[in-house]
Amino acid sequence: MAQPSAAVLTTVDGPDQVQQSETVELTSTVEIREDERIPIDRFALTFAPEDGDEGDQVTVYFAPNGTVLDVEGDSDGIDVESMQDSLEIDPVSTEGFATDSGTDERTGETYEFGYGEHVDGAPSFEYAISFDASAFDEGVYTTQLGIDTGDRTLFTSEEKSFEVTAAEEQPEEPEEPEEPEEPEEPEEPCPPEEPEEPEEPEEPEEPEEPEEPEEPEEPEEPEQPDDREQIISIIDQLIELLEQLRELLAGDELVSLIDQLLELLEQLRDALAGDGEMPEMPDDPEEPEMPEDPEMPEDPEDRDELASFIERLIELLEDLRDFLSSDAFISLIDQAIEVLEQILDALEQNS
């Protein structure tokens, strides 16, 4: 510590002049003598106007790995926030001694060390520092690099001066002269228009024949093979579930209704598969009636199984209704859904 210049050499180098539209690029180095141990808490890079008052400066603190730790201070000529946003510190070299601790031979005080890696020879650090010059007003500024040892900043480098000048305006390229327009050729005189021939009187329109009443449309078959196969799959699932539902129900009226629905679904499936004709639908299908006292399974597990079948039937019937466009089919499916929902209500009352 008696001869700092011999123990540590700290430098800052960079351009002498830079425009506000450019980037300031500095190189900072720290070289420690081979037989020395310096406790580096952080590095301190200070900027100040050359003709500024004492305290008119901004200091950037960064770790040995280049991480910016803090920016302190204030200066009329430096926009601290803009400088901090554009500031980049890249470690080029951080070869040093990774000693856990050491003792000051003069004072006996113990210091902690934790920078770099152990190498043969003297520890050395080098950093590439850059920031936008637009953060500085026009003028001359100085910068110095020092080592913050925890108690104070030591081993400060010599001042490096650089001047910030206004950005040069780029001259606008002259516009190319427009080519003169060619004179338009005189238009030829138009020949005189021939007199229009008188229009022939329109013949009276014949009265329209009365329209014949439209016959009810047959249910449309899906055009796409994928849709047809999907409907057939839904119908197959409906038939299978209805057959299982018929075995679970004991009421004659419900079994009869399920048989009718099964017959209709089988005809519809065969027609879609190309093995039969579409079933004929009544113009006004009768509303099915629920028996007054339908017999329901006594076992709660059977009732739950029946309710699950019916809910699945309702979902499949709704899917089938979405595929079919005939009003008669949709009406019948709606009635079937209504009956199944009534059975669900009866199951809930019995439970």
C-alpha positions as CSV (number, residue, x, y, z in Angstrom):
1,M,0.0,0.0,0.0
2,A,3.0,2.3,0.5
3,Q,3.5,2.6,-3.3
4,P,0.1,2.3,-5.0
5,S,1.5,3.0,-8.5
6,A,3.8,0.1,-8.2
7,A,1.1,-2.3,-6.8
8,V,-1.7,-1.5,-9.2
9,L,-1.8,0.1,-12.7
10,T,-5.3,1.4,-13.8
11,T,-6.0,2.9,-17.2
12,V,-8.9,4.3,-19.3
13,D,-8.5,4.7,-23.1
14,G,-11.0,5.8,-25.8
15,P,-11.7,8.4,-28.5
16,D,-10.8,12.0,-28.2
17,Q,-14.0,13.2,-29.9
18,V,-17.4,11.7,-30.6
19,Q,-20.6,13.0,-32.1
20,Q,-23.9,12.8,-30.2
21,S,-25.3,10.4,-32.8
22,E,-22.4,8.0,-32.2
23,T,-21.5,5.5,-29.4
24,V,-18.7,6.2,-26.8
25,E,-16.4,3.1,-26.7
26,L,-13.9,3.0,-23.8
27,T,-11.3,0.3,-22.8
28,S,-10.5,0.1,-19.1
29,T,-7.7,-2.1,-17.6
30,V,-6.5,-3.0,-14.1
31,E,-3.1,-4.8,-13.6
32,I,-2.0,-5.9,-10.2
33,R,1.5,-6.8,-9.3
34,E,2.2,-10.5,-9.0
35,D,3.1,-10.4,-5.2
36,E,0.2,-8.1,-4.3
37,R,-3.4,-8.9,-3.0
38,I,-6.0,-6.1,-3.5
39,P,-9.5,-6.5,-2.0
40,I,-11.7,-5.5,-4.9
41,D,-15.3,-4.8,-3.7
42,R,-16.2,-3.2,-7.1
43,F,-14.9,-0.8,-9.8
44,A,-15.8,2.9,-9.9
45,L,-16.0,4.6,-13.3
46,T,-16.5,8.4,-12.9
47,F,-17.6,10.9,-15.5
48,A,-17.6,14.7,-15.0
49,P,-17.6,17.9,-17.2
50,E,-14.1,19.2,-17.6
51,D,-15.2,22.7,-16.3
52,G,-17.7,21.5,-13.8
53,D,-17.9,22.2,-10.1
54,E,-16.9,19.7,-7.4
55,G,-19.6,17.1,-7.0
56,D,-20.8,17.6,-10.6
57,Q,-20.1,14.0,-11.6
58,V,-21.7,10.6,-12.2
59,T,-20.2,7.4,-11.0
60,V,-20.9,3.9,-12.4
61,Y,-20.1,1.0,-10.1
62,F,-19.7,-2.5,-11.6
63,A,-18.5,-5.9,-10.3
64,P,-15.4,-7.7,-11.6
65,N,-17.6,-9.8,-13.8
66,G,-18.9,-6.6,-15.6
67,T,-22.3,-6.5,-13.9
68,V,-23.5,-2.9,-13.3
69,L,-24.2,-2.6,-9.6
70,D,-25.2,1.1,-9.2
71,V,-25.2,4.5,-10.8
72,E,-24.8,7.5,-8.5
73,G,-24.4,11.2,-8.8
74,D,-25.9,14.1,-10.8
75,S,-24.6,16.4,-13.5
76,D,-26.3,19.1,-15.5
77,G,-24.6,17.9,-18.7
78,I,-25.3,14.1,-18.3
79,D,-28.7,12.4,-18.7
80,V,-28.1,9.7,-16.1
81,E,-31.2,7.6,-17.1
82,S,-30.4,7.7,-20.8
83,M,-26.8,6.7,-20.1
84,Q,-27.8,3.9,-17.8
85,D,-30.2,2.5,-20.4
86,S,-27.6,2.3,-23.1
87,L,-24.6,1.3,-20.9
88,E,-22.9,-2.0,-21.7
89,I,-19.8,-3.4,-19.9
90,D,-18.3,-6.5,-21.4
91,P,-15.4,-8.2,-19.5
92,V,-12.6,-9.0,-22.1
93,S,-10.3,-10.5,-19.5
94,T,-10.7,-11.3,-15.8
95,E,-7.6,-13.4,-14.9
96,G,-6.7,-13.0,-11.2
97,F,-6.4,-14.7,-7.9
98,A,-9.5,-16.4,-6.4
99,T,-8.1,-16.3,-2.8
100,D,-10.7,-16.6,-0.1
101,S,-9.1,-14.2,2.3
102,G,-5.8,-12.4,2.9
103,T,-4.1,-10.3,5.6
104,D,-2.8,-6.8,5.2
105,E,0.9,-7.1,6.2
106,R,1.0,-3.5,7.4
107,T,-2.2,-3.4,9.5
108,G,-2.9,-7.0,10.2
109,E,-6.5,-6.6,8.9
110,T,-8.1,-9.5,7.1
111,Y,-9.7,-9.0,3.6
112,E,-12.0,-11.2,1.5
113,F,-11.0,-11.9,-2.1
114,G,-13.2,-13.4,-4.8
115,Y,-12.4,-12.2,-8.2
116,G,-11.1,-14.0,-11.3
117,E,-9.3,-17.4,-11.4
118,H,-5.8,-18.4,-10.2
119,V,-3.2,-17.9,-13.0
120,D,0.5,-17.8,-13.2
121,G,1.7,-14.3,-13.2
122,A,0.0,-11.0,-12.2
123,P,-3.8,-10.7,-12.1
124,S,-5.2,-8.4,-14.8
125,F,-8.7,-7.2,-15.8
126,E,-9.9,-5.6,-19.0
127,Y,-13.4,-4.3,-19.9
128,A,-15.0,-2.9,-23.0
129,I,-17.4,-0.1,-22.0
130,S,-19.9,1.6,-24.4
131,F,-22.9,4.0,-24.1
132,D,-24.8,6.4,-26.3
133,A,-23.1,9.8,-26.6
134,S,-26.6,11.4,-26.9
135,A,-26.8,11.1,-23.1
136,F,-24.2,13.9,-22.9
137,D,-24.6,17.6,-23.8
138,E,-22.0,19.2,-26.1
139,G,-18.7,19.8,-24.3
140,V,-15.6,18.2,-22.9
141,Y,-15.8,15.5,-20.3
142,T,-13.2,13.5,-18.2
143,T,-13.4,9.9,-17.0
144,Q,-11.4,7.9,-14.4
145,L,-11.4,4.3,-13.2
146,G,-10.8,3.4,-9.6
147,I,-11.0,0.4,-7.3
148,D,-13.5,0.4,-4.5
149,T,-11.9,-1.6,-1.7
150,G,-14.9,-1.4,0.6
151,D,-13.5,1.5,2.7
152,R,-12.6,3.9,-0.1
153,T,-11.7,4.2,-3.7
154,L,-8.0,3.7,-4.5
155,F,-5.7,3.3,-7.4
156,T,-7.5,5.8,-9.6
157,S,-6.4,6.0,-13.2
158,E,-5.3,9.2,-14.9
159,E,-8.1,11.3,-16.4
160,K,-9.1,10.5,-20.0
161,S,-10.8,13.5,-21.8
162,F,-13.2,13.3,-24.7
163,E,-15.3,15.9,-26.5
164,V,-18.9,15.4,-27.4
165,T,-20.0,17.4,-30.5
166,A,-23.3,17.9,-32.1
167,A,-24.4,15.4,-34.7
168,E,-23.7,16.5,-38.3
169,E,-26.7,16.9,-40.4
170,Q,-26.6,14.7,-43.5
171,P,-27.1,16.8,-46.7
172,E,-30.3,16.0,-48.5
173,E,-29.9,14.5,-51.9
174,P,-31.1,16.8,-54.7
175,E,-34.3,15.7,-56.2
176,E,-34.1,14.6,-59.8
177,P,-35.8,17.1,-62.2
178,E,-39.1,15.9,-63.5
179,E,-39.2,15.1,-67.2
180,P,-41.3,17.6,-69.1
181,E,-44.7,16.2,-70.1
182,E,-45.2,15.5,-73.7
183,P,-47.9,17.7,-75.3
184,E,-51.2,16.0,-75.7
185,E,-52.3,15.3,-79.3
186,P,-55.4,17.2,-80.3
187,E,-58.5,15.1,-80.2
188,E,-60.2,14.2,-83.4
189,P,-63.6,15.8,-83.8
190,C,-66.4,13.3,-83.1
191,P,-68.7,12.5,-85.9
192,P,-72.3,13.8,-85.4
193,E,-74.5,11.3,-83.6
194,E,-77.1,9.6,-85.7
195,P,-80.7,10.2,-84.5
196,E,-82.0,7.4,-82.3
197,E,-84.8,5.3,-83.7
198,P,-88.0,5.4,-81.7
199,E,-88.5,2.5,-79.4
200,E,-91.1,0.0,-80.2
201,P,-93.9,-0.2,-77.7
202,E,-93.5,-2.9,-75.2
203,E,-95.8,-5.9,-75.4
204,P,-98.1,-6.4,-72.4
205,E,-96.7,-9.0,-70.0
206,E,-98.6,-12.3,-69.8
207,P,-100.1,-13.0,-66.4
208,E,-98.0,-15.3,-64.4
209,E,-99.2,-18.8,-63.8
210,P,-100.0,-19.5,-60.2
211,E,-97.3,-21.4,-58.4
212,E,-97.9,-25.0,-57.5
213,P,-97.7,-25.7,-53.8
214,E,-94.3,-27.0,-52.8
215,E,-94.2,-30.6,-51.7
216,P,-92.6,-31.2,-48.4
217,E,-88.9,-31.7,-48.8
218,E,-87.3,-35.1,-48.0
219,P,-84.6,-35.0,-45.4
220,E,-81.3,-34.1,-47.0
221,E,-78.5,-36.5,-47.0
222,P,-75.1,-35.2,-46.1
223,E,-72.9,-34.5,-49.1
224,Q,-69.6,-35.3,-47.5
225,P,-68.7,-39.0,-47.0
226,D,-67.1,-38.1,-43.6
227,D,-70.4,-36.5,-42.4
228,R,-72.4,-39.5,-43.5
229,E,-70.0,-41.9,-41.7
230,Q,-70.2,-39.8,-38.6
231,I,-74.0,-39.9,-38.6
232,I,-74.0,-43.7,-39.1
233,S,-71.6,-43.9,-36.1
234,I,-73.9,-41.8,-34.0
235,I,-76.9,-43.9,-35.0
236,D,-75.1,-47.2,-34.2
237,Q,-74.3,-45.9,-30.8
238,L,-77.9,-44.7,-30.3
239,I,-79.2,-48.2,-31.3
240,E,-76.8,-49.9,-28.9
241,L,-77.7,-47.7,-26.0
242,L,-81.5,-47.9,-26.7
243,E,-81.3,-51.7,-26.7
244,Q,-79.6,-51.6,-23.3
245,L,-82.1,-49.0,-22.1
246,R,-85.0,-51.2,-23.2
247,E,-83.6,-54.1,-21.1
248,L,-83.4,-51.9,-18.0
249,L,-87.0,-50.5,-18.3
250,A,-90.1,-52.5,-17.3
251,G,-92.9,-50.2,-18.6
252,D,-94.7,-51.4,-21.7
253,E,-95.3,-47.9,-23.0
254,L,-91.6,-47.0,-22.7
255,V,-90.5,-50.2,-24.3
256,S,-92.9,-49.6,-27.2
257,L,-91.6,-46.1,-27.7
258,I,-88.0,-47.3,-27.7
259,D,-88.9,-50.0,-30.3
260,Q,-90.4,-47.4,-32.6
261,L,-87.3,-45.2,-32.3
262,L,-85.0,-48.2,-32.9
263,E,-86.9,-49.1,-36.1
264,L,-86.7,-45.6,-37.4
265,L,-83.0,-45.2,-36.6
266,E,-82.2,-48.6,-38.3
267,Q,-84.0,-47.5,-41.4
268,L,-82.2,-44.1,-41.4
269,R,-78.8,-45.9,-40.9
270,D,-79.4,-48.3,-43.7
271,A,-80.5,-45.5,-46.1
272,L,-77.3,-43.4,-45.3
273,A,-75.2,-46.5,-45.8
274,G,-76.8,-47.1,-49.3
275,D,-78.7,-50.3,-48.2
276,G,-82.3,-48.9,-48.2
277,E,-84.6,-45.9,-48.7
278,M,-85.0,-43.0,-46.3
279,P,-87.9,-43.6,-43.9
280,E,-91.2,-41.7,-44.5
281,M,-91.9,-39.2,-41.8
282,P,-95.5,-38.2,-40.8
283,D,-96.5,-34.7,-41.4
284,D,-97.5,-34.2,-37.8
285,P,-95.9,-36.7,-35.5
286,E,-97.9,-37.5,-32.4
287,E,-96.6,-36.3,-29.1
288,P,-95.5,-39.3,-27.1
289,E,-97.0,-39.6,-23.6
290,M,-95.2,-40.8,-20.5
291,P,-96.9,-43.5,-18.4
292,E,-98.4,-42.1,-15.2
293,D,-96.3,-44.3,-12.9
294,P,-93.3,-45.6,-14.8
295,E,-91.6,-48.5,-13.1
296,M,-88.1,-47.6,-12.1
297,P,-85.3,-49.9,-10.9
298,E,-85.3,-50.3,-7.1
299,D,-81.5,-50.6,-6.8
300,P,-79.8,-47.1,-6.7
301,E,-76.9,-48.5,-8.7
302,D,-79.3,-49.6,-11.5
303,R,-80.9,-46.1,-11.4
304,D,-77.5,-44.5,-11.7
305,E,-76.7,-46.7,-14.7
306,L,-80.0,-45.9,-16.3
307,A,-79.5,-42.2,-15.8
308,S,-76.0,-42.5,-17.4
309,F,-77.5,-44.3,-20.4
310,I,-80.2,-41.6,-20.9
311,E,-77.7,-38.7,-20.6
312,R,-75.6,-40.3,-23.3
313,L,-78.7,-40.8,-25.4
314,I,-79.6,-37.2,-25.1
315,E,-76.0,-36.1,-26.2
316,L,-76.1,-38.4,-29.2
317,L,-79.6,-37.3,-30.2
318,E,-78.5,-33.7,-30.1
319,D,-75.5,-34.5,-32.3
320,L,-77.8,-36.2,-34.8
321,R,-80.2,-33.3,-34.8
322,D,-77.3,-31.0,-35.7
323,F,-76.6,-33.1,-38.8
324,L,-80.2,-33.4,-40.1
325,S,-82.1,-30.6,-41.8
326,S,-85.6,-32.0,-42.1
327,D,-88.1,-30.3,-39.8
328,A,-89.9,-33.6,-39.3
329,F,-86.8,-35.4,-38.1
330,I,-85.8,-32.6,-35.9
331,S,-89.3,-32.5,-34.3
332,L,-89.2,-36.2,-33.6
333,I,-85.7,-36.0,-32.1
334,D,-86.8,-33.1,-29.9
335,Q,-89.7,-35.2,-28.7
336,A,-87.4,-38.1,-27.9
337,I,-85.1,-35.8,-26.0
338,E,-88.1,-34.5,-24.0
339,V,-89.2,-38.0,-23.1
340,L,-85.7,-39.0,-22.0
341,E,-85.5,-35.8,-19.8
342,Q,-88.8,-36.8,-18.2
343,I,-87.4,-40.2,-17.4
344,L,-84.4,-38.5,-15.8
345,D,-86.7,-36.4,-13.7
346,A,-88.6,-39.5,-12.6
347,L,-85.3,-41.2,-11.6
348,E,-84.3,-38.2,-9.5
349,Q,-87.7,-38.3,-7.7
350,N,-87.4,-42.0,-7.0
351,S,-83.9,-41.5,-5.6
